[in-house]
Amino acid sequence: MADNVGSKVSFFLVGLGIGALIGILFAPKSGEETREYLSSKADEGREYAQRKARELRERAEDLIERSKEIMARQKDAVNSAVEAGKEAYKREAKAS
């Protein structure tokens, strides 16, 4: 899953770079206007990358929380099984 998101971000950044290069080559605007435009697009790209990184971090935190909850339930189930086994062993030992 993280590979997929990283791949999408990589494609986005490559596309952004290619678009910027083509924009410079065929720019109908003056140099200053073009620089402002490219600067704003770079800011948009940076904000997009930061937003996606935040989303990815939040998803990872959610997965970690769910994993901890599952592990706690499994631990409780194993502990209950061990205690039941001990009790059964003690009953069998007294009965013998």
VMD Tcl script that builds the backbone (N, CA, C; Angstrom):
set m [mol new atoms 288]
animate dup $m
set s [atomselect $m all]
$s set {name element resname resid chain x y z} {
  {N N MET 1 A 0.827 -1.177 0.000}
  {CA C MET 1 A 0.000 0.000 0.000}
  {C C MET 1 A 0.873 1.243 0.000}
  {N N ALA 2 A 1.887 1.272 0.855}
  {CA C ALA 2 A 2.781 2.426 0.890}
  {C C ALA 2 A 3.531 2.551 -0.422}
  {N N ASP 3 A 3.845 1.405 -1.044}
  {CA C ASP 3 A 4.505 1.417 -2.346}
  {C C ASP 3 A 3.634 2.107 -3.376}
  {N N ASN 4 A 2.341 1.834 -3.323}
  {CA C ASN 4 A 1.393 2.407 -4.272}
  {C C ASN 4 A 1.329 3.922 -4.101}
  {N N VAL 5 A 1.263 4.396 -2.878}
  {CA C VAL 5 A 1.209 5.836 -2.619}
  {C C VAL 5 A 2.520 6.492 -3.047}
  {N N GLY 6 A 3.645 5.874 -2.721}
  {CA C GLY 6 A 4.944 6.405 -3.129}
  {C C GLY 6 A 5.065 6.474 -4.635}
  {N N SER 7 A 4.537 5.474 -5.314}
  {CA C SER 7 A 4.573 5.451 -6.767}
  {C C SER 7 A 3.742 6.588 -7.340}
  {N N LYS 8 A 2.573 6.812 -6.771}
  {CA C LYS 8 A 1.711 7.897 -7.243}
  {C C LYS 8 A 2.376 9.254 -7.032}
  {N N VAL 9 A 3.002 9.419 -5.885}
  {CA C VAL 9 A 3.692 10.678 -5.604}
  {C C VAL 9 A 4.847 10.873 -6.576}
  {N N SER 10 A 5.579 9.809 -6.842}
  {CA C SER 10 A 6.694 9.897 -7.800}
  {C C SER 10 A 6.200 10.290 -9.180}
  {N N PHE 11 A 5.132 9.647 -9.641}
  {CA C PHE 11 A 4.568 9.994 -10.948}
  {C C PHE 11 A 4.102 11.443 -10.971}
  {N N PHE 12 A 3.493 11.872 -9.869}
  {CA C PHE 12 A 3.034 13.257 -9.791}
  {C C PHE 12 A 4.207 14.225 -9.922}
  {N N LEU 13 A 5.272 13.962 -9.187}
  {CA C LEU 13 A 6.428 14.859 -9.224}
  {C C LEU 13 A 7.104 14.862 -10.591}
  {N N VAL 14 A 7.191 13.710 -11.237}
  {CA C VAL 14 A 7.767 13.649 -12.584}
  {C C VAL 14 A 6.885 14.440 -13.547}
  {N N GLY 15 A 5.585 14.250 -13.448}
  {CA C GLY 15 A 4.660 14.996 -14.300}
  {C C GLY 15 A 4.744 16.481 -14.059}
  {N N LEU 16 A 4.906 16.857 -12.803}
  {CA C LEU 16 A 5.054 18.272 -12.461}
  {C C LEU 16 A 6.313 18.849 -13.111}
  {N N GLY 17 A 7.396 18.106 -13.051}
  {CA C GLY 17 A 8.649 18.568 -13.656}
  {C C GLY 17 A 8.545 18.687 -15.160}
  {N N ILE 18 A 7.949 17.686 -15.795}
  {CA C ILE 18 A 7.789 17.730 -17.257}
  {C C ILE 18 A 6.882 18.881 -17.655}
  {N N GLY 19 A 5.813 19.060 -16.913}
  {CA C GLY 19 A 4.893 20.165 -17.199}
  {C C GLY 19 A 5.573 21.513 -17.052}
  {N N ALA 20 A 6.408 21.634 -16.037}
  {CA C ALA 20 A 7.124 22.896 -15.828}
  {C C ALA 20 A 8.087 23.160 -16.983}
  {N N LEU 21 A 8.787 22.137 -17.425}
  {CA C LEU 21 A 9.731 22.292 -18.547}
  {C C LEU 21 A 8.998 22.685 -19.824}
  {N N ILE 22 A 7.910 22.019 -20.129}
  {CA C ILE 22 A 7.133 22.361 -21.320}
  {C C ILE 22 A 6.561 23.764 -21.191}
  {N N GLY 23 A 6.137 24.104 -19.985}
  {CA C GLY 23 A 5.604 25.449 -19.746}
  {C C GLY 23 A 6.636 26.529 -20.010}
  {N N ILE 24 A 7.862 26.266 -19.633}
  {CA C ILE 24 A 8.935 27.249 -19.867}
  {C C ILE 24 A 9.219 27.377 -21.362}
  {N N LEU 25 A 9.249 26.239 -22.045}
  {CA C LEU 25 A 9.574 26.256 -23.470}
  {C C LEU 25 A 8.506 26.965 -24.318}
  {N N PHE 26 A 7.254 26.790 -23.954}
  {CA C PHE 26 A 6.165 27.341 -24.755}
  {C C PHE 26 A 5.404 28.451 -24.035}
  {N N ALA 27 A 6.049 29.114 -23.123}
  {CA C ALA 27 A 5.393 30.132 -22.303}
  {C C ALA 27 A 5.040 31.376 -23.130}
  {N N PRO 28 A 3.747 31.726 -23.137}
  {CA C PRO 28 A 3.347 32.949 -23.834}
  {C C PRO 28 A 3.496 34.182 -22.941}
  {N N LYS 29 A 3.911 33.982 -21.729}
  {CA C LYS 29 A 4.021 35.075 -20.762}
  {C C LYS 29 A 5.477 35.523 -20.659}
  {N N SER 30 A 5.645 36.638 -19.985}
  {CA C SER 30 A 7.001 37.140 -19.757}
  {C C SER 30 A 7.721 36.246 -18.762}
  {N N GLY 31 A 9.007 36.452 -18.639}
  {CA C GLY 31 A 9.803 35.641 -17.722}
  {C C GLY 31 A 9.349 35.760 -16.287}
  {N N GLU 32 A 9.043 36.967 -15.854}
  {CA C GLU 32 A 8.615 37.171 -14.464}
  {C C GLU 32 A 7.279 36.490 -14.206}
  {N N GLU 33 A 6.335 36.619 -15.143}
  {CA C GLU 33 A 5.039 35.964 -14.974}
  {C C GLU 33 A 5.197 34.449 -14.965}
  {N N THR 34 A 6.073 33.961 -15.816}
  {CA C THR 34 A 6.309 32.520 -15.873}
  {C C THR 34 A 6.924 32.019 -14.578}
  {N N ARG 35 A 7.870 32.777 -14.041}
  {CA C ARG 35 A 8.490 32.378 -12.766}
  {C C ARG 35 A 7.460 32.366 -11.646}
  {N N GLU 36 A 6.578 33.346 -11.611}
  {CA C GLU 36 A 5.528 33.378 -10.588}
  {C C GLU 36 A 4.597 32.176 -10.736}
  {N N TYR 37 A 4.246 31.894 -11.987}
  {CA C TYR 37 A 3.372 30.749 -12.248}
  {C C TYR 37 A 4.032 29.449 -11.798}
  {N N LEU 38 A 5.285 29.262 -12.173}
  {CA C LEU 38 A 6.007 28.047 -11.791}
  {C C LEU 38 A 6.184 27.953 -10.283}
  {N N SER 39 A 6.412 29.101 -9.660}
  {CA C SER 39 A 6.555 29.119 -8.209}
  {C C SER 39 A 5.249 28.697 -7.536}
  {N N SER 40 A 4.134 29.199 -8.047}
  {CA C SER 40 A 2.845 28.828 -7.452}
  {C C SER 40 A 2.557 27.347 -7.664}
  {N N LYS 41 A 2.904 26.827 -8.834}
  {CA C LYS 41 A 2.688 25.398 -9.092}
  {C C LYS 41 A 3.604 24.543 -8.220}
  {N N ALA 42 A 4.807 24.986 -7.996}
  {CA C ALA 42 A 5.718 24.250 -7.111}
  {C C ALA 42 A 5.167 24.242 -5.687}
  {N N ASP 43 A 4.605 25.372 -5.260}
  {CA C ASP 43 A 3.987 25.430 -3.931}
  {C C ASP 43 A 2.802 24.469 -3.845}
  {N N GLU 44 A 1.998 24.426 -4.914}
  {CA C GLU 44 A 0.872 23.494 -4.932}
  {C C GLU 44 A 1.367 22.056 -4.835}
  {N N GLY 45 A 2.422 21.745 -5.552}
  {CA C GLY 45 A 2.987 20.406 -5.506}
  {C C GLY 45 A 3.518 20.064 -4.123}
  {N N ARG 46 A 4.162 21.007 -3.501}
  {CA C ARG 46 A 4.691 20.790 -2.144}
  {C C ARG 46 A 3.549 20.570 -1.165}
  {N N GLU 47 A 2.497 21.395 -1.277}
  {CA C GLU 47 A 1.339 21.240 -0.391}
  {C C GLU 47 A 0.661 19.887 -0.608}
  {N N TYR 48 A 0.562 19.469 -1.866}
  {CA C TYR 48 A -0.027 18.168 -2.178}
  {C C TYR 48 A 0.794 17.054 -1.529}
  {N N ALA 49 A 2.100 17.122 -1.681}
  {CA C ALA 49 A 2.976 16.093 -1.112}
  {C C ALA 49 A 2.866 16.076 0.418}
  {N N GLN 50 A 2.801 17.248 1.036}
  {CA C GLN 50 A 2.673 17.309 2.490}
  {C C GLN 50 A 1.333 16.733 2.937}
  {N N ARG 51 A 0.268 17.046 2.189}
  {CA C ARG 51 A -1.054 16.536 2.541}
  {C C ARG 51 A -1.083 15.013 2.436}
  {N N LYS 52 A -0.507 14.482 1.362}
  {CA C LYS 52 A -0.473 13.029 1.192}
  {C C LYS 52 A 0.385 12.369 2.270}
  {N N ALA 53 A 1.477 13.002 2.639}
  {CA C ALA 53 A 2.330 12.449 3.702}
  {C C ALA 53 A 1.574 12.427 5.030}
  {N N ARG 54 A 0.813 13.482 5.301}
  {CA C ARG 54 A 0.001 13.531 6.524}
  {C C ARG 54 A -1.040 12.416 6.517}
  {N N GLU 55 A -1.714 12.242 5.378}
  {CA C GLU 55 A -2.723 11.186 5.269}
  {C C GLU 55 A -2.089 9.813 5.479}
  {N N LEU 56 A -0.939 9.605 4.886}
  {CA C LEU 56 A -0.245 8.332 5.029}
  {C C LEU 56 A 0.154 8.085 6.480}
  {N N ARG 57 A 0.650 9.129 7.152}
  {CA C ARG 57 A 1.027 9.005 8.557}
  {C C ARG 57 A -0.201 8.674 9.410}
  {N N GLU 58 A -1.342 9.314 9.129}
  {CA C GLU 58 A -2.563 9.044 9.887}
  {C C GLU 58 A -3.028 7.604 9.677}
  {N N ARG 59 A -2.951 7.131 8.429}
  {CA C ARG 59 A -3.333 5.744 8.159}
  {C C ARG 59 A -2.418 4.779 8.905}
  {N N ALA 60 A -1.134 5.073 8.899}
  {CA C ALA 60 A -0.177 4.202 9.593}
  {C C ALA 60 A -0.465 4.187 11.090}
  {N N GLU 61 A -0.777 5.348 11.662}
  {CA C GLU 61 A -1.101 5.407 13.088}
  {C C GLU 61 A -2.359 4.603 13.386}
  {N N ASP 62 A -3.370 4.688 12.501}
  {CA C ASP 62 A -4.591 3.901 12.691}
  {C C ASP 62 A -4.296 2.402 12.639}
  {N N LEU 63 A -3.471 2.006 11.682}
  {CA C LEU 63 A -3.122 0.591 11.576}
  {C C LEU 63 A -2.370 0.105 12.807}
  {N N ILE 64 A -1.488 0.929 13.314}
  {CA C ILE 64 A -0.741 0.558 14.517}
  {C C ILE 64 A -1.687 0.407 15.702}
  {N N GLU 65 A -2.636 1.333 15.840}
  {CA C GLU 65 A -3.604 1.253 16.941}
  {C C GLU 65 A -4.436 -0.019 16.842}
  {N N ARG 66 A -4.921 -0.304 15.636}
  {CA C ARG 66 A -5.724 -1.515 15.457}
  {C C ARG 66 A -4.901 -2.755 15.737}
  {N N SER 67 A -3.645 -2.748 15.335}
  {CA C SER 67 A -2.768 -3.892 15.593}
  {C C SER 67 A -2.569 -4.091 17.091}
  {N N LYS 68 A -2.392 -3.004 17.813}
  {CA C LYS 68 A -2.232 -3.106 19.268}
  {C C LYS 68 A -3.482 -3.689 19.911}
  {N N GLU 69 A -4.654 -3.253 19.443}
  {CA C GLU 69 A -5.906 -3.774 20.000}
  {C C GLU 69 A -6.049 -5.268 19.723}
  {N N ILE 70 A -5.727 -5.677 18.502}
  {CA C ILE 70 A -5.817 -7.089 18.141}
  {C C ILE 70 A -4.844 -7.911 18.969}
  {N N MET 71 A -3.635 -7.409 19.139}
  {CA C MET 71 A -2.640 -8.131 19.936}
  {C C MET 71 A -3.088 -8.263 21.395}
  {N N ALA 72 A -3.705 -7.218 21.934}
  {CA C ALA 72 A -4.183 -7.272 23.312}
  {C C ALA 72 A -5.280 -8.341 23.447}
  {N N ARG 73 A -6.198 -8.389 22.467}
  {CA C ARG 73 A -7.261 -9.406 22.514}
  {C C ARG 73 A -6.671 -10.801 22.401}
  {N N GLN 74 A -5.696 -10.978 21.514}
  {CA C GLN 74 A -5.072 -12.284 21.346}
  {C C GLN 74 A -4.328 -12.696 22.621}
  {N N LYS 75 A -3.670 -11.732 23.228}
  {CA C LYS 75 A -2.939 -12.008 24.474}
  {C C LYS 75 A -3.919 -12.465 25.556}
  {N N ASP 76 A -5.055 -11.770 25.650}
  {CA C ASP 76 A -6.063 -12.150 26.640}
  {C C ASP 76 A -6.605 -13.549 26.365}
  {N N ALA 77 A -6.835 -13.859 25.094}
  {CA C ALA 77 A -7.350 -15.178 24.741}
  {C C ALA 77 A -6.335 -16.268 25.095}
  {N N VAL 78 A -5.068 -16.027 24.809}
  {CA C VAL 78 A -4.019 -17.009 25.128}
  {C C VAL 78 A -3.896 -17.167 26.641}
  {N N ASN 79 A -3.922 -16.057 27.361}
  {CA C ASN 79 A -3.846 -16.131 28.827}
  {C C ASN 79 A -5.014 -16.917 29.402}
  {N N SER 80 A -6.211 -16.693 28.857}
  {CA C SER 80 A -7.386 -17.438 29.323}
  {C C SER 80 A -7.226 -18.923 29.043}
  {N N ALA 81 A -6.717 -19.258 27.874}
  {CA C ALA 81 A -6.518 -20.663 27.525}
  {C C ALA 81 A -5.478 -21.306 28.436}
  {N N VAL 82 A -4.417 -20.588 28.738}
  {CA C VAL 82 A -3.375 -21.116 29.623}
  {C C VAL 82 A -3.945 -21.332 31.026}
  {N N GLU 83 A -4.702 -20.366 31.513}
  {CA C GLU 83 A -5.307 -20.508 32.851}
  {C C GLU 83 A -6.275 -21.685 32.889}
  {N N ALA 84 A -7.064 -21.839 31.843}
  {CA C ALA 84 A -7.992 -22.966 31.783}
  {C C ALA 84 A -7.216 -24.279 31.770}
  {N N GLY 85 A -6.119 -24.320 31.034}
  {CA C GLY 85 A -5.289 -25.519 31.005}
  {C C GLY 85 A -4.700 -25.826 32.374}
  {N N LYS 86 A -4.260 -24.807 33.085}
  {CA C LYS 86 A -3.706 -25.005 34.432}
  {C C LYS 86 A -4.773 -25.547 35.377}
  {N N GLU 87 A -5.955 -24.966 35.309}
  {CA C GLU 87 A -7.051 -25.420 36.175}
  {C C GLU 87 A -7.412 -26.870 35.871}
  {N N ALA 88 A -7.467 -27.211 34.584}
  {CA C ALA 88 A -7.791 -28.585 34.196}
  {C C ALA 88 A -6.701 -29.545 34.699}
  {N N TYR 89 A -5.453 -29.133 34.584}
  {CA C TYR 89 A -4.359 -29.968 35.059}
  {C C TYR 89 A -4.452 -30.173 36.576}
  {N N LYS 90 A -4.760 -29.096 37.307}
  {CA C LYS 90 A -4.883 -29.210 38.773}
  {C C LYS 90 A -6.036 -30.130 39.139}
  {N N ARG 91 A -7.158 -30.053 38.436}
  {CA C ARG 91 A -8.297 -30.924 38.724}
  {C C ARG 91 A -7.940 -32.395 38.456}
  {N N GLU 92 A -7.238 -32.616 37.352}
  {CA C GLU 92 A -6.847 -33.966 36.996}
  {C C GLU 92 A -5.825 -34.516 37.998}
  {N N ALA 93 A -4.933 -33.640 38.461}
  {CA C ALA 93 A -3.912 -34.079 39.416}
  {C C ALA 93 A -4.563 -34.460 40.749}
  {N N LYS 94 A -5.577 -33.701 41.167}
  {CA C LYS 94 A -6.270 -34.015 42.427}
  {C C LYS 94 A -7.114 -35.273 42.280}
  {N N ALA 95 A -7.666 -35.485 41.121}
  {CA C ALA 95 A -8.518 -36.640 40.899}
  {C C ALA 95 A -7.715 -37.935 40.846}
  {N N SER 96 A -6.465 -37.860 40.478}
  {CA C SER 96 A -5.645 -39.068 40.348}
  {C C SER 96 A -5.187 -39.625 41.633}
}
mol reanalyze $m
mol bondsrecalc $m
mol representation Tube
mol addrep $m
